[in-house]
Amino acid sequence: MMTYEEYLDEVTTLMTEFFDLTDAQAIKYVMRAQAGDFFTLHDDHPEMCTLERAQLDARTIYEQRNKSRPDIFKK
């Protein structure tokens, strides 16, 4: 198990590895997810902070990365 902060770092690192993102891009997506309360349960339930869960969350955040602000992609 990881601390909440270690968990966020792991999700960020996995995003750079899985999706060829820069650190800045991955950090932005994780921070946006955090601001949207994506990690609320993780903070309340530290047993959720596992490597397996981090892998799932990295993929979920990446898949949803543009859904939180779809208006910015309309022209």
Secondary structure as UniProt FT lines:
FT   HELIX           4..19
FT   HELIX           23..35
FT   TURN            36..39
FT   HELIX           40..44
FT   HELIX           46..48
FT   HELIX           51..63
FT   TURN            64..68
FT   HELIX           70..73
//
